[in-house]
Amino acid sequence: MSQYVSGELGSYPMWDSSVLYQAPPPSHSHVNEHGLYRQPCALLHQSRYTPNGRSPNLPSSTTKKPRRRVATVSQRRAANIRERRRMFNLNEAFDKLRRKVPTFAYEKRLSRIETLRLAITYIAFMGELLGIESNSPKPEYIPREYYLPN
């Protein structure tokens, strides 16, 4: 760099970039001398898609997906009604269970999981009151540690 005189800088580079940065030989016909990938637009489009318009990278078994049937408005409306009815029945069942499980009057309304856990605990407690022991030979007996939260 120091070899150039200030008056000669206009036409000469400060350093010879071909010496400092040797370009690797092109590994592909579309890689230029700088190592950058260059491809004409037509070749780019052809390399991305096969003649049938599908991506070539995907296996052939996944390219022929069956078309999904679109539900009509009436089918969707009927499905929504069924789902609404199902949720109503589920919520009604939880409300009935909440009324059966003993809670304090000042407590907030129990969530679904709290209701289920309290019902399991209550059933186990009532079983203990009736004399059902944990070492009972019944195969359907489930130990308390299994269903009580830690």
DOKOL-872791 format. One record per atom (N, C-alpha, C): residue number from 1; residue in one letter; x negated, y, z. Coordinates in Angstrom, 1 decimal, always signed. Example, Ala and Ser with C-alpha at 12.3 -4.5 7.8 and 13.67 -1.06 7.14 Angstrom:
<atoms>
+-----+--------+--------+--------+--------+
: num : residu :   east :  north :     up :
+-----+--------+--------+--------+--------+
:   1 :      A :  -13.2 :   -5.7 :   +7.8 :
:   1 :      A :  -12.3 :   -4.5 :   +7.8 :
:   1 :      A :  -13.2 :   -3.3 :   +7.8 :
:   2 :      S :  -12.8 :   -2.2 :   +7.1 :
:   2 :      S :  -13.7 :   -1.1 :   +7.1 :
:   2 :      S :  -12.9 :   +0.0 :   +7.9 :
+-----+--------+--------+--------+--------+
</atoms>
This chain:
<atoms>
+-----+--------+--------+--------+--------+
: num : residu :   east :  north :     up :
+-----+--------+--------+--------+--------+
:   1 :      M :   -0.8 :   -1.2 :   +0.0 :
:   1 :      M :   +0.0 :   +0.0 :   +0.0 :
:   1 :      M :   -0.9 :   +1.2 :   +0.0 :
:   2 :      S :   -1.9 :   +1.2 :   +0.7 :
:   2 :      S :   -2.7 :   +2.4 :   +0.8 :
:   2 :      S :   -3.5 :   +2.7 :   -0.5 :
:   3 :      Q :   -3.6 :   +1.8 :   -1.4 :
:   3 :      Q :   -4.4 :   +2.0 :   -2.6 :
:   3 :      Q :   -3.8 :   +3.0 :   -3.6 :
:   4 :      Y :   -2.4 :   +3.3 :   -3.5 :
:   4 :      Y :   -1.8 :   +4.2 :   -4.4 :
:   4 :      Y :   -2.0 :   +5.6 :   -3.9 :
:   5 :      V :   -2.3 :   +6.5 :   -4.8 :
:   5 :      V :   -2.4 :   +7.9 :   -4.4 :
:   5 :      V :   -1.0 :   +8.5 :   -4.5 :
:   6 :      S :   -0.8 :   +9.5 :   -3.8 :
:   6 :      S :   +0.6 :  +10.1 :   -3.7 :
:   6 :      S :   +1.1 :  +10.6 :   -5.0 :
:   7 :      G :   +0.3 :  +11.0 :   -5.9 :
:   7 :      G :   +0.7 :  +11.4 :   -7.2 :
:   7 :      G :   +1.2 :  +10.3 :   -8.1 :
:   8 :      E :   +0.7 :   +9.1 :   -7.9 :
:   8 :      E :   +1.0 :   +7.9 :   -8.7 :
:   8 :      E :   +2.2 :   +7.1 :   -8.2 :
:   9 :      L :   +2.8 :   +7.5 :   -7.2 :
:   9 :      L :   +3.9 :   +6.7 :   -6.6 :
:   9 :      L :   +5.1 :   +6.6 :   -7.4 :
:  10 :      G :   +5.3 :   +7.6 :   -8.3 :
:  10 :      G :   +6.5 :   +7.7 :   -9.1 :
:  10 :      G :   +6.8 :   +6.5 :   -9.9 :
:  11 :      S :   +5.8 :   +5.9 :  -10.5 :
:  11 :      S :   +6.0 :   +4.8 :  -11.5 :
:  11 :      S :   +5.5 :   +3.4 :  -10.9 :
:  12 :      Y :   +4.9 :   +3.3 :   -9.8 :
:  12 :      Y :   +4.5 :   +2.1 :   -9.2 :
:  12 :      Y :   +5.2 :   +1.7 :   -7.9 :
:  13 :      P :   +5.5 :   +0.5 :   -7.7 :
:  13 :      P :   +6.1 :   +0.1 :   -6.5 :
:  13 :      P :   +5.1 :   +0.1 :   -5.3 :
:  14 :      M :   +5.6 :   +0.2 :   -4.1 :
:  14 :      M :   +4.7 :   +0.2 :   -2.9 :
:  14 :      M :   +4.0 :   -1.1 :   -2.8 :
:  15 :      W :   +4.5 :   -2.2 :   -3.2 :
:  15 :      W :   +3.9 :   -3.5 :   -3.1 :
:  15 :      W :   +4.4 :   -4.4 :   -4.2 :
:  16 :      D :   +3.7 :   -5.4 :   -4.5 :
:  16 :      D :   +4.1 :   -6.3 :   -5.6 :
:  16 :      D :   +5.0 :   -7.4 :   -5.0 :
:  17 :      S :   +6.3 :   -7.3 :   -5.2 :
:  17 :      S :   +7.3 :   -8.2 :   -4.6 :
:  17 :      S :   +7.1 :   -9.6 :   -5.2 :
:  18 :      S :   +6.6 :   -9.8 :   -6.4 :
:  18 :      S :   +6.4 :  -11.2 :   -6.9 :
:  18 :      S :   +5.3 :  -11.9 :   -6.1 :
:  19 :      V :   +4.4 :  -11.2 :   -5.5 :
:  19 :      V :   +3.4 :  -11.8 :   -4.7 :
:  19 :      V :   +3.9 :  -12.2 :   -3.3 :
:  20 :      L :   +4.6 :  -11.2 :   -2.7 :
:  20 :      L :   +5.1 :  -11.4 :   -1.4 :
:  20 :      L :   +6.2 :  -12.4 :   -1.3 :
:  21 :      Y :   +7.2 :  -12.4 :   -2.2 :
:  21 :      Y :   +8.3 :  -13.3 :   -2.2 :
:  21 :      Y :   +8.3 :  -14.2 :   -3.4 :
:  22 :      Q :   +7.7 :  -15.3 :   -3.3 :
:  22 :      Q :   +7.7 :  -16.2 :   -4.4 :
:  22 :      Q :   +9.1 :  -16.9 :   -4.5 :
:  23 :      A :   +9.7 :  -16.8 :   -5.6 :
:  23 :      A :  +11.1 :  -17.4 :   -5.8 :
:  23 :      A :  +10.9 :  -18.9 :   -6.1 :
:  24 :      P :  +11.7 :  -19.7 :   -5.4 :
:  24 :      P :  +11.6 :  -21.1 :   -5.6 :
:  24 :      P :  +12.2 :  -21.4 :   -7.0 :
:  25 :      P :  +11.7 :  -22.5 :   -7.6 :
:  25 :      P :  +12.2 :  -22.8 :   -9.0 :
:  25 :      P :  +13.7 :  -23.1 :   -8.9 :
:  26 :      P :  +14.5 :  -22.7 :   -9.9 :
:  26 :      P :  +15.9 :  -22.9 :   -9.9 :
:  26 :      P :  +16.2 :  -24.4 :   -9.8 :
:  27 :      S :  +17.0 :  -24.8 :   -8.8 :
:  27 :      S :  +17.4 :  -26.2 :   -8.7 :
:  27 :      S :  +18.6 :  -26.6 :   -9.5 :
:  28 :      H :  +19.3 :  -25.6 :  -10.0 :
:  28 :      H :  +20.5 :  -25.8 :  -10.7 :
:  28 :      H :  +20.5 :  -24.9 :  -11.9 :
:  29 :      S :  +21.2 :  -25.3 :  -13.0 :
:  29 :      S :  +21.2 :  -24.4 :  -14.2 :
:  29 :      S :  +21.8 :  -23.1 :  -14.0 :
:  30 :      H :  +22.6 :  -22.9 :  -12.9 :
:  30 :      H :  +23.3 :  -21.6 :  -12.7 :
:  30 :      H :  +22.6 :  -20.9 :  -11.5 :
:  31 :      V :  +21.5 :  -21.3 :  -11.0 :
:  31 :      V :  +20.7 :  -20.6 :  -10.0 :
:  31 :      V :  +19.7 :  -19.7 :  -10.7 :
:  32 :      N :  +19.7 :  -18.4 :  -10.4 :
:  32 :      N :  +18.8 :  -17.5 :  -11.1 :
:  32 :      N :  +17.4 :  -17.5 :  -10.4 :
:  33 :      E :  +16.5 :  -16.7 :  -10.8 :
:  33 :      E :  +15.2 :  -16.7 :  -10.3 :
:  33 :      E :  +15.1 :  -16.2 :   -8.9 :
:  34 :      H :  +16.1 :  -15.5 :   -8.4 :
:  34 :      H :  +16.2 :  -15.0 :   -7.0 :
:  34 :      H :  +16.8 :  -16.0 :   -6.1 :
:  35 :      G :  +17.2 :  -17.1 :   -6.6 :
:  35 :      G :  +17.9 :  -18.2 :   -5.7 :
:  35 :      G :  +19.3 :  -18.0 :   -5.5 :
:  36 :      L :  +19.9 :  -17.0 :   -6.3 :
:  36 :      L :  +21.4 :  -16.7 :   -6.1 :
:  36 :      L :  +22.1 :  -17.6 :   -7.1 :
:  37 :      Y :  +23.3 :  -18.0 :   -6.7 :
:  37 :      Y :  +24.1 :  -18.9 :   -7.6 :
:  37 :      Y :  +24.9 :  -18.0 :   -8.5 :
:  38 :      R :  +24.8 :  -18.2 :   -9.8 :
:  38 :      R :  +25.6 :  -17.5 :  -10.8 :
:  38 :      R :  +26.3 :  -18.4 :  -11.7 :
:  39 :      Q :  +27.5 :  -18.1 :  -11.9 :
:  39 :      Q :  +28.3 :  -19.0 :  -12.8 :
:  39 :      Q :  +29.4 :  -18.1 :  -13.5 :
:  40 :      P :  +29.5 :  -18.4 :  -14.8 :
:  40 :      P :  +30.6 :  -17.7 :  -15.5 :
:  40 :      P :  +31.9 :  -18.0 :  -14.9 :
:  41 :      C :  +32.8 :  -17.0 :  -15.1 :
:  41 :      C :  +34.2 :  -17.2 :  -14.5 :
:  41 :      C :  +34.9 :  -18.4 :  -15.1 :
:  42 :      A :  +34.7 :  -18.7 :  -16.4 :
:  42 :      A :  +35.4 :  -19.9 :  -16.9 :
:  42 :      A :  +34.8 :  -21.2 :  -16.3 :
:  43 :      L :  +33.5 :  -21.2 :  -16.1 :
:  43 :      L :  +33.0 :  -22.4 :  -15.4 :
:  43 :      L :  +33.4 :  -22.5 :  -14.0 :
:  44 :      L :  +33.5 :  -21.4 :  -13.3 :
:  44 :      L :  +34.0 :  -21.4 :  -11.9 :
:  44 :      L :  +35.4 :  -22.0 :  -11.8 :
:  45 :      H :  +36.2 :  -21.5 :  -12.7 :
:  45 :      H :  +37.6 :  -22.0 :  -12.7 :
:  45 :      H :  +37.7 :  -23.5 :  -13.0 :
:  46 :      Q :  +36.9 :  -23.9 :  -14.0 :
:  46 :      Q :  +36.9 :  -25.3 :  -14.4 :
:  46 :      Q :  +36.3 :  -26.2 :  -13.3 :
:  47 :      S :  +35.3 :  -25.7 :  -12.5 :
:  47 :      S :  +34.7 :  -26.6 :  -11.5 :
:  47 :      S :  +35.7 :  -26.7 :  -10.3 :
:  48 :      R :  +36.5 :  -25.8 :  -10.1 :
:  48 :      R :  +37.4 :  -25.9 :   -8.9 :
:  48 :      R :  +38.6 :  -26.8 :   -9.1 :
:  49 :      Y :  +39.1 :  -26.9 :  -10.4 :
:  49 :      Y :  +40.3 :  -27.6 :  -10.6 :
:  49 :      Y :  +40.1 :  -28.6 :  -11.7 :
:  50 :      T :  +40.7 :  -29.7 :  -11.6 :
:  50 :      T :  +40.7 :  -30.7 :  -12.6 :
:  50 :      T :  +41.8 :  -30.4 :  -13.7 :
:  51 :      P :  +41.8 :  -31.1 :  -14.8 :
:  51 :      P :  +42.8 :  -30.7 :  -15.9 :
:  51 :      P :  +44.2 :  -30.7 :  -15.4 :
:  52 :      N :  +44.6 :  -31.5 :  -14.4 :
:  52 :      N :  +46.0 :  -31.6 :  -14.0 :
:  52 :      N :  +46.3 :  -30.5 :  -13.0 :
:  53 :      G :  +45.3 :  -29.6 :  -12.7 :
:  53 :      G :  +45.5 :  -28.5 :  -11.8 :
:  53 :      G :  +45.3 :  -28.8 :  -10.3 :
:  54 :      R :  +44.8 :  -29.9 :  -10.0 :
:  54 :      R :  +44.6 :  -30.3 :   -8.6 :
:  54 :      R :  +43.2 :  -30.2 :   -8.2 :
:  55 :      S :  +42.9 :  -30.0 :   -6.9 :
:  55 :      S :  +41.5 :  -29.9 :   -6.4 :
:  55 :      S :  +40.8 :  -31.2 :   -6.6 :
:  56 :      P :  +39.6 :  -31.2 :   -7.1 :
:  56 :      P :  +38.9 :  -32.5 :   -7.3 :
:  56 :      P :  +38.3 :  -33.1 :   -6.1 :
:  57 :      N :  +38.2 :  -32.3 :   -5.0 :
:  57 :      N :  +37.5 :  -32.8 :   -3.8 :
:  57 :      N :  +38.4 :  -33.7 :   -3.0 :
:  58 :      L :  +39.7 :  -33.7 :   -3.2 :
:  58 :      L :  +40.7 :  -34.5 :   -2.4 :
:  58 :      L :  +40.7 :  -35.9 :   -3.0 :
:  59 :      P :  +40.9 :  -36.9 :   -2.1 :
:  59 :      P :  +41.0 :  -38.2 :   -2.7 :
:  59 :      P :  +42.3 :  -38.4 :   -3.4 :
:  60 :      S :  +42.3 :  -39.3 :   -4.4 :
:  60 :      S :  +43.5 :  -39.4 :   -5.3 :
:  60 :      S :  +44.8 :  -39.9 :   -4.5 :
:  61 :      S :  +44.6 :  -40.6 :   -3.4 :
:  61 :      S :  +45.8 :  -41.0 :   -2.7 :
:  61 :      S :  +46.6 :  -39.9 :   -2.0 :
:  62 :      T :  +45.9 :  -38.8 :   -1.7 :
:  62 :      T :  +46.5 :  -37.7 :   -1.0 :
:  62 :      T :  +47.0 :  -36.6 :   -2.1 :
:  63 :      T :  +46.6 :  -36.7 :   -3.3 :
:  63 :      T :  +47.0 :  -35.7 :   -4.3 :
:  63 :      T :  +48.4 :  -35.9 :   -4.8 :
:  64 :      K :  +48.9 :  -37.1 :   -4.7 :
:  64 :      K :  +50.3 :  -37.4 :   -5.1 :
:  64 :      K :  +51.2 :  -37.5 :   -3.9 :
:  65 :      K :  +51.4 :  -36.4 :   -3.3 :
:  65 :      K :  +52.3 :  -36.4 :   -2.1 :
:  65 :      K :  +53.8 :  -36.3 :   -2.6 :
:  66 :      P :  +54.6 :  -37.1 :   -2.0 :
:  66 :      P :  +56.0 :  -37.0 :   -2.4 :
:  66 :      P :  +56.6 :  -35.6 :   -2.0 :
:  67 :      R :  +57.4 :  -35.1 :   -2.8 :
:  67 :      R :  +58.0 :  -33.7 :   -2.5 :
:  67 :      R :  +58.9 :  -33.8 :   -1.4 :
:  68 :      R :  +58.8 :  -32.9 :   -0.5 :
:  68 :      R :  +59.7 :  -32.9 :   +0.7 :
:  68 :      R :  +61.0 :  -32.3 :   +0.3 :
:  69 :      R :  +62.1 :  -33.0 :   +0.8 :
:  69 :      R :  +63.4 :  -32.5 :   +0.4 :
:  69 :      R :  +63.8 :  -31.3 :   +1.3 :
:  70 :      V :  +64.2 :  -30.2 :   +0.7 :
:  70 :      V :  +64.6 :  -29.0 :   +1.4 :
:  70 :      V :  +66.0 :  -29.2 :   +1.9 :
:  71 :      A :  +66.2 :  -28.9 :   +3.2 :
:  71 :      A :  +67.5 :  -29.1 :   +3.8 :
:  71 :      A :  +68.4 :  -27.9 :   +3.4 :
:  72 :      T :  +69.7 :  -28.2 :   +3.1 :
:  72 :      T :  +70.6 :  -27.2 :   +2.7 :
:  72 :      T :  +71.0 :  -26.4 :   +4.0 :
:  73 :      V :  +71.7 :  -25.3 :   +3.8 :
:  73 :      V :  +72.2 :  -24.5 :   +4.9 :
:  73 :      V :  +73.1 :  -25.2 :   +5.8 :
:  74 :      S :  +74.0 :  -26.0 :   +5.2 :
:  74 :      S :  +75.0 :  -26.7 :   +6.0 :
:  74 :      S :  +74.3 :  -27.8 :   +6.8 :
:  75 :      Q :  +73.3 :  -28.5 :   +6.2 :
:  75 :      Q :  +72.5 :  -29.5 :   +7.0 :
:  75 :      Q :  +71.8 :  -28.9 :   +8.1 :
:  76 :      R :  +71.1 :  -27.8 :   +7.9 :
:  76 :      R :  +70.4 :  -27.1 :   +8.9 :
:  76 :      R :  +71.3 :  -26.6 :  +10.0 :
:  77 :      R :  +72.5 :  -26.1 :   +9.6 :
:  77 :      R :  +73.5 :  -25.6 :  +10.6 :
:  77 :      R :  +74.0 :  -26.8 :  +11.5 :
:  78 :      A :  +74.2 :  -28.0 :  +10.9 :
:  78 :      A :  +74.6 :  -29.1 :  +11.6 :
:  78 :      A :  +73.5 :  -29.6 :  +12.6 :
:  79 :      A :  +72.3 :  -29.6 :  +12.1 :
:  79 :      A :  +71.2 :  -30.0 :  +13.0 :
:  79 :      A :  +71.1 :  -29.0 :  +14.2 :
:  80 :      N :  +71.3 :  -27.7 :  +13.9 :
:  80 :      N :  +71.2 :  -26.7 :  +15.0 :
:  80 :      N :  +72.3 :  -27.0 :  +16.0 :
:  81 :      I :  +73.5 :  -27.3 :  +15.6 :
:  81 :      I :  +74.6 :  -27.6 :  +16.5 :
:  81 :      I :  +74.3 :  -28.9 :  +17.3 :
:  82 :      R :  +73.7 :  -29.9 :  +16.7 :
:  82 :      R :  +73.4 :  -31.1 :  +17.4 :
:  82 :      R :  +72.3 :  -30.8 :  +18.5 :
:  83 :      E :  +71.3 :  -30.0 :  +18.1 :
:  83 :      E :  +70.3 :  -29.7 :  +19.1 :
:  83 :      E :  +70.8 :  -28.8 :  +20.2 :
:  84 :      R :  +71.7 :  -27.9 :  +19.9 :
:  84 :      R :  +72.3 :  -27.1 :  +20.9 :
:  84 :      R :  +73.1 :  -27.9 :  +21.9 :
:  85 :      R :  +73.9 :  -28.9 :  +21.4 :
:  85 :      R :  +74.7 :  -29.8 :  +22.2 :
:  85 :      R :  +73.8 :  -30.7 :  +23.1 :
:  86 :      R :  +72.7 :  -31.1 :  +22.5 :
:  86 :      R :  +71.7 :  -32.0 :  +23.2 :
:  86 :      R :  +71.1 :  -31.2 :  +24.4 :
:  87 :      M :  +70.7 :  -29.9 :  +24.1 :
:  87 :      M :  +70.1 :  -29.1 :  +25.2 :
:  87 :      M :  +71.2 :  -28.8 :  +26.3 :
:  88 :      F :  +72.4 :  -28.5 :  +25.9 :
:  88 :      F :  +73.5 :  -28.2 :  +26.8 :
:  88 :      F :  +73.7 :  -29.4 :  +27.8 :
:  89 :      N :  +73.7 :  -30.6 :  +27.2 :
:  89 :      N :  +73.9 :  -31.8 :  +28.0 :
:  89 :      N :  +72.7 :  -32.1 :  +28.9 :
:  90 :      L :  +71.5 :  -31.8 :  +28.5 :
:  90 :      L :  +70.3 :  -32.0 :  +29.3 :
:  90 :      L :  +70.3 :  -31.0 :  +30.5 :
:  91 :      N :  +70.7 :  -29.7 :  +30.2 :
:  91 :      N :  +70.7 :  -28.7 :  +31.2 :
:  91 :      N :  +71.8 :  -29.0 :  +32.2 :
:  92 :      E :  +72.9 :  -29.5 :  +31.7 :
:  92 :      E :  +74.1 :  -29.9 :  +32.6 :
:  92 :      E :  +73.6 :  -31.0 :  +33.6 :
:  93 :      A :  +72.9 :  -32.0 :  +33.0 :
:  93 :      A :  +72.4 :  -33.1 :  +33.9 :
:  93 :      A :  +71.5 :  -32.6 :  +34.9 :
:  94 :      F :  +70.6 :  -31.7 :  +34.6 :
:  94 :      F :  +69.7 :  -31.2 :  +35.6 :
:  94 :      F :  +70.4 :  -30.4 :  +36.6 :
:  95 :      D :  +71.4 :  -29.6 :  +36.2 :
:  95 :      D :  +72.2 :  -28.9 :  +37.2 :
:  95 :      D :  +72.9 :  -29.8 :  +38.2 :
:  96 :      K :  +73.5 :  -30.9 :  +37.7 :
:  96 :      K :  +74.1 :  -31.9 :  +38.6 :
:  96 :      K :  +73.1 :  -32.5 :  +39.5 :
:  97 :      L :  +71.9 :  -32.8 :  +39.0 :
:  97 :      L :  +70.8 :  -33.4 :  +39.9 :
:  97 :      L :  +70.4 :  -32.4 :  +40.9 :
:  98 :      R :  +70.3 :  -31.1 :  +40.6 :
:  98 :      R :  +69.9 :  -30.0 :  +41.5 :
:  98 :      R :  +70.9 :  -30.0 :  +42.7 :
:  99 :      R :  +72.2 :  -30.2 :  +42.4 :
:  99 :      R :  +73.2 :  -30.1 :  +43.4 :
:  99 :      R :  +73.1 :  -31.3 :  +44.4 :
: 100 :      K :  +72.6 :  -32.4 :  +43.9 :
: 100 :      K :  +72.5 :  -33.6 :  +44.7 :
: 100 :      K :  +71.3 :  -33.6 :  +45.6 :
: 101 :      V :  +70.2 :  -33.0 :  +45.1 :
: 101 :      V :  +68.9 :  -32.9 :  +45.9 :
: 101 :      V :  +69.0 :  -31.9 :  +47.0 :
: 102 :      P :  +68.7 :  -32.2 :  +48.2 :
: 102 :      P :  +68.8 :  -31.2 :  +49.3 :
: 102 :      P :  +67.7 :  -30.2 :  +49.2 :
: 103 :      T :  +68.2 :  -28.9 :  +49.2 :
: 103 :      T :  +67.2 :  -27.8 :  +49.2 :
: 103 :      T :  +67.8 :  -26.7 :  +50.2 :
: 104 :      F :  +67.0 :  -25.8 :  +50.5 :
: 104 :      F :  +67.4 :  -24.7 :  +51.4 :
: 104 :      F :  +68.2 :  -23.7 :  +50.6 :
: 105 :      A :  +69.1 :  -23.0 :  +51.2 :
: 105 :      A :  +70.0 :  -22.1 :  +50.5 :
: 105 :      A :  +69.2 :  -20.9 :  +49.9 :
: 106 :      Y :  +68.2 :  -20.5 :  +50.6 :
: 106 :      Y :  +67.5 :  -19.3 :  +50.2 :
: 106 :      Y :  +66.4 :  -19.5 :  +49.2 :
: 107 :      E :  +66.2 :  -20.8 :  +48.8 :
: 107 :      E :  +65.2 :  -21.1 :  +47.8 :
: 107 :      E :  +65.7 :  -20.7 :  +46.4 :
: 108 :      K :  +64.7 :  -20.4 :  +45.6 :
: 108 :      K :  +65.1 :  -20.1 :  +44.2 :
: 108 :      K :  +65.5 :  -21.3 :  +43.5 :
: 109 :      R :  +66.1 :  -21.1 :  +42.3 :
: 109 :      R :  +66.6 :  -22.3 :  +41.5 :
: 109 :      R :  +65.3 :  -23.1 :  +41.1 :
: 110 :      L :  +65.4 :  -24.4 :  +41.3 :
: 110 :      L :  +64.3 :  -25.3 :  +41.0 :
: 110 :      L :  +64.1 :  -25.5 :  +39.5 :
: 111 :      S :  +62.9 :  -25.6 :  +39.1 :
: 111 :      S :  +62.6 :  -25.9 :  +37.7 :
: 111 :      S :  +62.9 :  -27.3 :  +37.4 :
: 112 :      R :  +62.8 :  -27.7 :  +36.2 :
: 112 :      R :  +63.1 :  -29.1 :  +35.8 :
: 112 :      R :  +62.1 :  -30.1 :  +36.5 :
: 113 :      I :  +60.8 :  -29.7 :  +36.4 :
: 113 :      I :  +59.8 :  -30.6 :  +37.0 :
: 113 :      I :  +59.9 :  -30.6 :  +38.5 :
: 114 :      E :  +60.2 :  -29.5 :  +39.1 :
: 114 :      E :  +60.4 :  -29.4 :  +40.6 :
: 114 :      E :  +61.6 :  -30.3 :  +41.0 :
: 115 :      T :  +62.7 :  -30.2 :  +40.2 :
: 115 :      T :  +63.9 :  -31.0 :  +40.5 :
: 115 :      T :  +63.6 :  -32.5 :  +40.4 :
: 116 :      L :  +62.8 :  -32.9 :  +39.3 :
: 116 :      L :  +62.5 :  -34.3 :  +39.2 :
: 116 :      L :  +61.6 :  -34.8 :  +40.3 :
: 117 :      R :  +60.6 :  -34.0 :  +40.7 :
: 117 :      R :  +59.7 :  -34.4 :  +41.8 :
: 117 :      R :  +60.4 :  -34.5 :  +43.1 :
: 118 :      L :  +61.3 :  -33.5 :  +43.4 :
: 118 :      L :  +62.1 :  -33.5 :  +44.6 :
: 118 :      L :  +63.0 :  -34.7 :  +44.6 :
: 119 :      A :  +63.6 :  -35.0 :  +43.5 :
: 119 :      A :  +64.6 :  -36.2 :  +43.4 :
: 119 :      A :  +63.8 :  -37.5 :  +43.7 :
: 120 :      I :  +62.6 :  -37.6 :  +43.1 :
: 120 :      I :  +61.8 :  -38.8 :  +43.3 :
: 120 :      I :  +61.5 :  -39.0 :  +44.8 :
: 121 :      T :  +61.0 :  -37.8 :  +45.4 :
: 121 :      T :  +60.7 :  -37.9 :  +46.8 :
: 121 :      T :  +61.9 :  -38.2 :  +47.7 :
: 122 :      Y :  +63.0 :  -37.6 :  +47.4 :
: 122 :      Y :  +64.2 :  -37.8 :  +48.1 :
: 122 :      Y :  +64.7 :  -39.3 :  +48.0 :
: 123 :      I :  +64.6 :  -39.8 :  +46.8 :
: 123 :      I :  +65.0 :  -41.3 :  +46.6 :
: 123 :      I :  +64.0 :  -42.2 :  +47.4 :
: 124 :      A :  +62.7 :  -41.9 :  +47.4 :
: 124 :      A :  +61.8 :  -42.7 :  +48.2 :
: 124 :      A :  +62.0 :  -42.5 :  +49.7 :
: 125 :      F :  +62.3 :  -41.3 :  +50.1 :
: 125 :      F :  +62.6 :  -41.1 :  +51.5 :
: 125 :      F :  +63.9 :  -41.9 :  +51.9 :
: 126 :      M :  +64.9 :  -41.9 :  +51.1 :
: 126 :      M :  +66.2 :  -42.6 :  +51.4 :
: 126 :      M :  +65.9 :  -44.1 :  +51.4 :
: 127 :      G :  +65.0 :  -44.6 :  +50.5 :
: 127 :      G :  +64.6 :  -46.0 :  +50.5 :
: 127 :      G :  +63.9 :  -46.4 :  +51.8 :
: 128 :      E :  +63.0 :  -45.5 :  +52.3 :
: 128 :      E :  +62.4 :  -45.8 :  +53.6 :
: 128 :      E :  +63.4 :  -45.8 :  +54.7 :
: 129 :      L :  +64.4 :  -44.9 :  +54.7 :
: 129 :      L :  +65.4 :  -45.0 :  +55.8 :
: 129 :      L :  +66.2 :  -46.3 :  +55.7 :
: 130 :      L :  +66.4 :  -46.8 :  +54.6 :
: 130 :      L :  +67.2 :  -48.0 :  +54.4 :
: 130 :      L :  +66.3 :  -49.3 :  +54.7 :
: 131 :      G :  +65.0 :  -49.1 :  +54.9 :
: 131 :      G :  +64.2 :  -50.2 :  +55.3 :
: 131 :      G :  +63.5 :  -50.8 :  +54.2 :
: 132 :      I :  +63.4 :  -50.2 :  +53.0 :
: 132 :      I :  +62.7 :  -50.8 :  +51.9 :
: 132 :      I :  +61.2 :  -50.4 :  +52.1 :
: 133 :      E :  +60.4 :  -51.4 :  +52.3 :
: 133 :      E :  +59.0 :  -51.2 :  +52.6 :
: 133 :      E :  +58.2 :  -51.2 :  +51.3 :
: 134 :      S :  +57.0 :  -50.6 :  +51.4 :
: 134 :      S :  +56.2 :  -50.5 :  +50.2 :
: 134 :      S :  +55.5 :  -51.8 :  +49.9 :
: 135 :      N :  +55.4 :  -52.7 :  +50.9 :
: 135 :      N :  +54.8 :  -54.0 :  +50.6 :
: 135 :      N :  +55.9 :  -55.1 :  +50.4 :
: 136 :      S :  +57.0 :  -54.6 :  +49.9 :
: 136 :      S :  +58.1 :  -55.5 :  +49.5 :
: 136 :      S :  +57.8 :  -56.3 :  +48.3 :
: 137 :      P :  +58.2 :  -57.5 :  +48.2 :
: 137 :      P :  +57.9 :  -58.4 :  +47.1 :
: 137 :      P :  +58.6 :  -57.9 :  +45.8 :
: 138 :      K :  +59.4 :  -56.9 :  +45.8 :
: 138 :      K :  +60.1 :  -56.4 :  +44.6 :
: 138 :      K :  +59.1 :  -56.0 :  +43.6 :
: 139 :      P :  +59.1 :  -56.5 :  +42.3 :
: 139 :      P :  +58.1 :  -56.0 :  +41.3 :
: 139 :      P :  +58.4 :  -54.6 :  +40.8 :
: 140 :      E :  +59.7 :  -54.1 :  +41.0 :
: 140 :      E :  +60.0 :  -52.8 :  +40.5 :
: 140 :      E :  +59.6 :  -51.7 :  +41.5 :
: 141 :      Y :  +59.1 :  -52.0 :  +42.6 :
: 141 :      Y :  +58.7 :  -51.0 :  +43.6 :
: 141 :      Y :  +57.5 :  -50.2 :  +43.1 :
: 142 :      I :  +57.6 :  -48.9 :  +43.2 :
: 142 :      I :  +56.5 :  -48.0 :  +42.7 :
: 142 :      I :  +56.0 :  -47.3 :  +44.0 :
: 143 :      P :  +54.7 :  -47.4 :  +44.3 :
: 143 :      P :  +54.1 :  -46.7 :  +45.5 :
: 143 :      P :  +54.3 :  -45.2 :  +45.4 :
: 144 :      R :  +54.4 :  -44.5 :  +46.5 :
: 144 :      R :  +54.6 :  -43.1 :  +46.5 :
: 144 :      R :  +53.5 :  -42.3 :  +45.9 :
: 145 :      E :  +52.3 :  -42.8 :  +46.0 :
: 145 :      E :  +51.1 :  -42.1 :  +45.4 :
: 145 :      E :  +51.2 :  -42.0 :  +43.9 :
: 146 :      Y :  +52.0 :  -42.9 :  +43.3 :
: 146 :      Y :  +52.2 :  -42.8 :  +41.8 :
: 146 :      Y :  +53.0 :  -41.6 :  +41.3 :
: 147 :      Y :  +54.0 :  -41.3 :  +42.0 :
: 147 :      Y :  +54.9 :  -40.3 :  +41.6 :
: 147 :      Y :  +54.9 :  -38.9 :  +42.3 :
: 148 :      L :  +54.2 :  -38.9 :  +43.4 :
: 148 :      L :  +54.0 :  -37.6 :  +44.2 :
: 148 :      L :  +52.8 :  -36.9 :  +43.7 :
: 149 :      P :  +53.0 :  -35.5 :  +43.5 :
: 149 :      P :  +51.8 :  -34.7 :  +43.0 :
: 149 :      P :  +50.7 :  -34.7 :  +44.1 :
: 150 :      N :  +49.5 :  -34.6 :  +43.7 :
: 150 :      N :  +48.4 :  -34.5 :  +44.6 :
: 150 :      N :  +48.3 :  -33.2 :  +45.2 :
+-----+--------+--------+--------+--------+
</atoms>
